[in-house]
Amino acid sequence: MAQLRLHPDRALPEGDRRTLARRIYHSTRELPLLCMHGHVDAAVLADDQRFSDPAHLLVVPDHYVTRMLVSQGVTLDQLGVPRLDGTTAETDPRAVWRLFCAHWHLFRGTPSRYWLEHEIAEVLKLDITPGPDTADELYDLIDSRLAEPAFRPRTLLDTFNIELMATTDSAISPLDDHARLREAGLGDRVVPTFRPDDLTHVDSAGWTGRLARLQALTGVDTGDYDGYLAALRARREAFRAAGARATDHGHVTAAAEPLALGDARRIYTDACNATVTPAAAQAFAAHMLFEMARMSCDDRLVMQIHPGVLRDHDPEIHAAFGSDRGFDIPIAAEFTRTLRPLLNAFGRDPGFRVVLFTVDETTYSRELAPLAGVYPAVRLGAPWWFLDSPDGMRRFRESVTETAGFYNTSGFVDDTRAFLSIPARHDLARRIDAGYLARLVVEHRLSEDEAIDTAADLAYRLPREAYAGRSE
């Protein structure tokens, strides 16, 4: 039987730097986790029920896992991923788990393997490596663990030392799950994040239905553009009342170009009449990104922008299974020109904060670090999606620090859907930062005391400050 043993120095540098990096890492490893951007469903914590089974905990909902298997010819149907029509081809979770274990070798060298190993060894306290010969035994052991009260979601908040967790919620979410969490005394610990993309992209499928839902939730007539803006402001206020710290915007580009009021009203009317052109819809989305920044200046919700992704690349997969199935593919991003109108208007406003993320690392040193290095409102988010890997995190530090420093970044933001992977992601970030800081100490660019202090800032103090909102 293959035993799973995690090396205590995993992801730390080699040679003389390792001892120093180890000391820096150990100074941060017990700090609380601030999970300021993520996609854990609030209902998981509101319901506080046992996780159903190993497959539906670690495989089915995690598109990092499923996309790797799909790339090797496994289908989403075989993995038990539900279709939009409500059917599920593979209903046996043990069969899904066996398929995953049979393909464990595919994850060699990937961050997914790091997280999965951490989940099995550190969270579930098991020492069996996934594989075709261990699948059933490992399934039974994990399933037994999940039946224990210690593995209920709310208990894991304490086990993981999560001080604050932000979910990501549609602007038309009624926030019922967050209301239940407030009743349970967790309202200050699990908070929503306002995501308006499905309302600001006026040519997206189902937009008119969502617009009707916005009107029903707010009681504001959305028949014209002015009412639409008023309704969005009302929803932002509802999110703020529920504890929200931030908004989240996943546009294809970072374009934030305001329209003349008459043009915005005209395009909105065309959208309501289903006559809007693709070019006009794109211009309206850019206009609304600018308007969301204006609203953030008023209500102090921190703005998060992560452009540069062509979502749902495979139309057949999207039609059958919906979004977030691993087919969101990065494209080249541009920030300097596209964000200029927004930053010229609000970049020095003491009431505005914007956190910029990217999956195009060619922009790190050329655009993002210089922007964060001069505009007081800008912070750089942690490496995003495909870049939240050991080497990706190292490249991020090496590319941005010399221009933006450490203190124009947001600290670590985990962006996870897989609840059990949260401590693994934070652990990896703390190890990589310890290695980078150890290098600066060895090169006599920092003292060890400064490195330890900076490590705590990156792991804890910076995310707290970045998402605190701005002063009046």
ABEGO torsion letter per residue (X at the ends): XBBBBBBAABGBBBEAAAAAAAAAAAAAAABBBBBABBABBAAAAAAGBBBABAAAAAAAABAAAAAAAAAAGBBAAAAGBBBAAGBBABABAAAAAAAAAAAAAAABGBAAAAAAAAAAAAAAGBABBBEAAAAAAAAAAAAAAAABAAABAAAAAAAAGBABBBBBBBAABAGAAAAAAAAAGAAAABBBBBBAAAAABAABBGAAAAAAAAAAAAGBBAABAAAAAAAAAAAAAAAAAAGBABBBBBBABABBBBBBAAAAAAAAAAAAAGABBAAAAAAAAAAAAAAAAAAAAAAGBBBBBBBGBBBGABAAAAAAAEBGAGABBBBBBBAAAAAAAAAAAAAABAABBBBBBBABAAAAAAAAAAAAAABAABBBBBBBEAABBAAAAAAAAAAAAAAAEAAABAEBBAGBABAAAAAAAAAAAAAAAAAAAAAAAAAGABBAAAAAAAAAAAAAAAAAAAAAEBBX
